[in-house]
Amino acid sequence: METVKGELVVYGKVGEDNRFERIYFKTPSFTNWNGLTYAVLGEIVPDFPLCNKSFNMSYSENDR
């Protein structure tokens, strides 16, 4: 599904009795962390908070 920060993916693993054994979530912040690493390349350390805030990342993977 599409959220404010990007795509939220939910998928599950089904067992022999067609019941969910495991449910997986991939939040937009998880996907966007790679972009942040490229954004801070060549920047000085004090610029990190500005780069980080511009991506509006979720540290606890609780995107709403």
N, C-alpha and C positions, 0 to 999 in steps of 0.2 A: 504494500500500500504506500501511497505517497504522503509524506509528512512535510512539515514546514522546512526541515533541514535536509530532506532528501528521501530516499527510498528505504522503507522498513520491510525487511524480509522475515517471514516466519515460516518454518517448515518443520516437519516432524518425522520421526522414525516409528514405524508401525511394527508391532510384534506379530507372532503367529496367530494370536486370537483377535487380530485387527484392532487392538488397543494401542494407544500411544505409549511407547517406551521412553521416548525422549522428544522434547520440543526445543528447537533452536531459534534464537532471535539474532538477527544481524541488524543493528541500529545504524542510522545515518552517520553518527559520530564515529563508529568503528571504521567505516569506509573512508571518512574524511581525514582520519589521522595521517594517512600517507600524504595527503595534500599539504598538511601543515609542515611536515618534515621538509618538503621542497620549498615552502614559502620562507622558511627561516635560514636556508642555505645562504651563506655570504652576509648575513645580517649580524649585528653585534648583539651581545647578550641582553642589554636593556631593551632591545626592540621585541624580544620574545613575547612579553605580555600583550603588546599591541597586536602582533600577528595572531596570537592565541585567541584574543577576544574577537578579532575579526572573523574567525571561523566559528565562534560560539559553540565550542565543543562541550560535550558532556563527559565528565570524568567517570561517572558511575554508570554510564550506559543507560540512563533513564531519560531518553528523549521524549518530549511530549509534543 
